Amino acid sequence: MSNTIALYPLSNFTFSTKEAQPEEDPSVSARLQRLQNNYEDYGMRRTVEGILVVHDHGHPHILMLQIANAFFKLYVFYFIPPLLRGDEVSVFKPGDYLKPGEDEIEGLKKRLDDRLAPPPGSQFDQASHGINNDWEIGDCLAQWWRPNFETFMGEGTSIRAIIISILHFFPEHYPFIPAHITKPKECKKLFVVQMPEKKVLAVPKNMKLLAIPLFELYDNAARYGPQLSAIPHLLSRYNFIYQ
C-alpha cells in the first residue's frame, strides 16, 4: 500500500441501522471458558481488526464501534461497565476472530460486512445503489499477542479496582510475545482500511459508530488502553490527502 492515503470527509458517508448483534457470551467466565475450549480444539486464535480512517474538519478520525453505550470491549473483563472516565472507553475496532485456515484479508472483509454492511435487499443495499461494496484492505500495522486466558478477578475485588489494574498492569494483549510465553493464545492483527469516496454503513441497533479524532487517542492509554492509543503512532508513517 502507498504511504499516501486519501481521506474522505465523514459527511460523505451514509449511516443506517440493522438488526442487533448480541455478544456470544452471557458473562466474563463464559467467554474465558469458550476461548479456552476453542484453543484446545483449534490452537491459537487469530483475530483481524480494521482501522477505518476518514476526516472531519481536516483532521483524521477513526471509525469505531461502541456496544450499547455500556460495555467494556477491549480487555479481559469486557462485560464490565466503563466506570473510569466516560463511555468512550467501551469502543473497539471493527473485526473479529477467523475460522481455522481462513484467509486474513478475505476474513476481515467478511467481518467488516457482518458489522457494517447493509443487509441484502434493504433500501441501503449498496449493490443496488452502485456504491463500491468492497473493502480495500491495506497494510498490517500491528500484531498484538494474548499470552493467556486467565482472569485477575479475586473475591471481594471492586470492579473499579479490577479495571484500573487491567489498564495499567495486566494488559490483555502485548505488542510482543512475553519471554516466558511459549504458546500464545491469540494473535490479533490490525489492518488499515482505505475508505472509498462514498459508502453506506449499517450499524447494529445495539451499537454506535463513533468517529474519534487522532488527537483524542494520542497518549491517552488511561482512557482508551494501549491498543487504541497506539493508533496515531501506527498511522504516522502515512501522508494523508484530504479530499
C-alpha distance (Angstrom), angle and dihedral (degrees) to the residues before:
residue distance angle dihedral
M1 . . .
S2 3.81 . .
N3 3.79 118.8 .
T4 3.80 86.8 -124.6
I5 3.80 117.9 78.9
A6 3.80 125.9 -172.7
L7 3.79 111.6 -136.9
Y8 3.78 120.6 -158.4
P9 3.80 124.6 -154.4
L10 3.77 119.9 -94.7
S11 3.80 88.4 -123.2
N12 3.82 89.5 67.1
F13 3.78 92.1 69.7
T14 3.79 127.4 82.4
F15 3.80 118.1 -142.0
S16 3.79 126.1 -156.3
T17 3.81 136.4 157.5
K18 3.79 136.3 -115.0
E19 3.79 138.5 -179.4
A20 3.79 117.7 -46.0
Q21 3.80 118.8 -96.2
P22 3.81 107.3 -146.7
E23 3.77 121.6 -156.6
E24 3.79 117.8 -95.1
D25 3.79 96.3 -125.2
P26 3.81 131.8 53.8
S27 3.82 94.5 -150.0
V28 3.78 144.5 14.0
S29 3.81 92.6 -105.2
A30 3.82 90.9 51.5
R31 3.80 90.9 52.0
L32 3.80 93.2 48.8
Q33 3.80 90.7 48.6
R34 3.81 91.7 49.7
L35 3.81 91.0 49.8
Q36 3.79 90.4 50.1
N37 3.81 92.1 48.5
N38 3.81 91.8 49.1
Y39 3.79 90.6 49.7
E40 3.79 91.4 52.3
D41 3.82 90.8 49.1
Y42 3.82 101.8 40.1
G43 3.79 109.4 11.1
M44 3.78 126.5 -126.9
R45 3.79 114.3 14.3
R46 3.82 116.1 -123.9
T47 3.78 118.6 -150.8
V48 3.81 129.3 -175.2
E49 3.80 126.5 -164.7
G50 3.79 132.7 -179.6
I51 3.80 129.1 -134.0
L52 3.82 103.6 -148.4
V53 3.81 110.9 -163.3
V54 3.81 127.2 -164.7
H55 3.79 131.7 150.8
D56 3.77 134.4 -119.4
H57 3.81 120.2 -170.3
G58 3.79 90.0 -10.6
H59 3.81 97.6 -54.8
P60 3.84 126.2 107.5
H61 3.79 115.9 -107.7
I62 3.81 128.5 -171.8
L63 3.81 119.1 -137.6
M64 3.79 109.8 -133.4
L65 3.77 136.2 169.7
Q66 3.77 125.9 -123.5
I67 3.80 121.4 -161.3
A68 3.80 114.6 -129.1
N69 3.81 91.8 -43.3
A70 3.78 88.5 -85.6
F71 3.80 115.8 69.5
F72 3.75 135.9 89.3
K73 3.78 108.2 -137.1
L74 3.79 109.6 170.0
Y75 3.78 103.6 66.4
V76 3.78 140.8 49.9
F77 3.81 91.5 -89.7
Y78 3.75 92.9 51.5
F79 3.81 95.3 149.8
I80 3.83 92.2 63.0
P81 3.82 116.0 107.9
P82 3.82 112.2 -110.8
L83 3.79 100.9 -103.6
L84 3.79 98.3 164.1
R85 3.78 116.0 76.4
G86 3.75 111.0 -24.1
D87 3.77 135.4 -51.2
E88 3.81 95.2 -71.6
V89 3.80 87.2 92.7
S90 3.79 90.8 69.6
V91 3.81 94.6 68.1
F92 3.79 123.1 111.2
K93 3.79 138.7 -179.7
P94 3.82 117.6 -96.3
G95 3.79 111.3 -101.9
D96 3.80 142.1 77.0
Y97 3.78 144.2 -155.6
L98 3.81 123.8 -54.9
K99 3.78 128.5 -123.7
P100 3.82 116.6 -113.1
G101 3.81 108.8 -74.9
E102 3.81 94.1 6.2
D103 3.81 117.1 144.7
E104 3.81 113.4 -109.2
I105 3.81 98.7 -135.2
E106 3.78 97.2 42.7
G107 3.79 89.7 42.0
L108 3.81 91.8 53.8
K109 3.80 91.3 49.0
K110 3.80 89.9 52.1
R111 3.79 92.5 49.5
L112 3.78 92.6 47.3
D113 3.80 87.5 53.2
D114 3.80 90.8 47.8
R115 3.79 90.4 53.2
L116 3.79 103.4 34.7
A117 3.81 114.2 11.6
P118 3.82 118.6 103.8
P119 3.82 113.7 -109.1
P120 3.83 113.6 -95.1
G121 3.79 111.1 -94.1
S122 3.79 94.7 20.0
Q123 3.79 121.4 127.9
F124 3.80 87.7 -104.0
D125 3.79 95.3 48.4
Q126 3.79 99.9 141.5
A127 3.79 94.8 -147.8
S128 3.80 90.5 63.5
H129 3.82 92.3 46.6
G130 3.78 96.3 51.7
I131 3.82 93.1 -121.8
N132 3.78 118.3 142.4
N133 3.79 103.9 -91.3
D134 3.80 98.2 -173.9
W135 3.78 127.4 90.0
E136 3.80 119.1 -128.4
I137 3.79 104.8 -141.6
G138 3.79 114.5 -159.7
D139 3.78 135.5 -178.9
C140 3.77 126.0 -17.1
L141 3.80 100.4 -115.9
A142 3.78 101.5 -175.5
Q143 3.79 147.4 -1.0
W144 3.79 121.7 -143.6
W145 3.80 122.4 -167.8
R146 3.79 128.8 -150.8
P147 3.82 108.9 -150.9
N148 3.82 97.6 -166.4
F149 3.80 147.6 -14.5
E150 3.78 97.4 -119.4
T151 3.79 121.0 131.4
F152 3.79 124.6 -137.9
M153 3.80 95.6 -152.6
G154 3.79 111.8 125.7
E155 3.78 129.3 -172.9
G156 3.79 111.4 -82.5
T157 3.81 94.6 12.5
S158 3.79 113.3 139.6
I159 3.80 118.8 -121.7
R160 3.79 91.8 -123.8
A161 3.81 91.7 52.5
I162 3.79 90.5 49.2
I163 3.80 92.7 52.1
I164 3.79 93.2 47.8
S165 3.79 90.7 48.5
I166 3.78 91.6 51.2
L167 3.80 93.9 46.8
H168 3.77 95.7 49.7
F169 3.79 108.7 23.6
F170 3.81 112.6 15.1
P171 3.82 110.6 41.8
E172 3.77 115.7 -174.0
H173 3.80 91.7 -136.5
Y174 3.80 134.4 27.1
P175 3.85 129.0 -154.7
F176 3.81 86.3 -127.9
I177 3.80 136.9 31.9
P178 3.82 107.7 -96.3
A179 3.80 111.8 -116.8
H180 3.81 94.1 -115.8
I181 3.82 93.9 51.5
T182 3.80 115.9 92.5
K183 3.81 98.3 165.8
P184 3.82 112.4 37.7
K185 3.77 113.3 -159.3
E186 3.81 99.0 -144.2
C187 3.79 140.7 16.1
K188 3.81 114.7 -158.3
K189 3.81 118.2 -166.4
L190 3.81 124.1 -163.2
F191 3.81 118.2 -151.2
V192 3.79 128.0 -170.5
V193 3.82 111.5 -125.8
Q194 3.79 119.3 -150.4
M195 3.79 104.7 -140.2
P196 3.82 116.4 -144.3
E197 3.79 123.3 -123.8
K198 3.80 91.0 -94.9
K199 3.77 134.3 9.7
V200 3.80 139.9 161.8
L201 3.79 112.9 -125.9
A202 3.80 120.8 -166.1
V203 3.81 114.6 -159.2
P204 3.83 121.5 -156.9
K205 3.81 110.5 -109.7
N206 3.80 92.6 -118.1
M207 3.80 91.9 55.5
K208 3.79 140.2 61.4
L209 3.79 127.0 -143.6
L210 3.79 110.4 -138.0
A211 3.80 130.3 -170.7
I212 3.81 106.3 -144.6
P213 3.83 118.5 -170.6
L214 3.77 119.4 -127.4
F215 3.79 91.6 -122.3
E216 3.82 88.7 60.9
L217 3.81 92.3 53.1
Y218 3.80 96.7 42.2
D219 3.82 114.3 106.0
N220 3.80 89.8 -12.7
A221 3.80 104.0 119.3
A222 3.79 89.9 136.1
R223 3.80 89.3 70.1
Y224 3.79 105.4 24.7
G225 3.78 104.0 25.8
P226 3.82 128.9 -122.7
Q227 3.82 97.9 -66.0
L228 3.80 98.6 54.0
S229 3.79 95.8 36.8
A230 3.83 88.7 54.8
I231 3.82 93.4 59.6
P232 3.85 95.7 88.1
H233 3.81 88.6 54.6
L234 3.80 91.5 48.5
L235 3.81 92.1 50.6
S236 3.81 94.7 46.2
R237 3.83 90.0 91.0
Y238 3.82 90.2 68.8
N239 3.76 132.4 79.6
F240 3.79 110.8 -140.9
I241 3.80 123.0 -145.2
Y242 3.79 112.0 -160.8
Q243 3.79 111.6 -142.5
